[in-house]
Amino acid sequence: MFSPDTQQKIQKHIEAMPDSLRQEPATEAQLRDFEANFGTIPEDYRWFLRTCGGGYFGSEEWTTLLGYPRAMRSFKTSLAHKDGR
């Protein structure tokens, strides 16, 4: 798990970003729903999603889970159709 100092540094980094680069934190219900469908989220990433939502670290985007369930379901559906199910 991230140390409290590391968590504070991450939060300050996200808060310093322009609003256009930040994403809303996930709700506990959204995280539970995602985990029920796709498996457990690692503890540090779960903290990040719940507390910070998403943003950029250098050129890397750390994104929220809000669009993932729909994308994953669509992907699974397309695979099933491809396999003739």
SULGI-V504795 format. One record per run of one state. SS is the DSSP state (A for helix, B for strand, O for the rest). FROM is the first residue (numbers start at 1). TO is the last residue. If there is no record, write none. Layout:
ss: (SS SS)
from: (FROM FROM)
to: (TO TO)
//
This chain:
ss: (O A O A O B O A O A O B O B O A O)
from: (1 4 17 19 22 23 24 28 39 43 52 54 58 60 63 68 83)
to: (3 16 18 21 22 23 27 38 42 51 53 57 59 62 67 82 85)
//
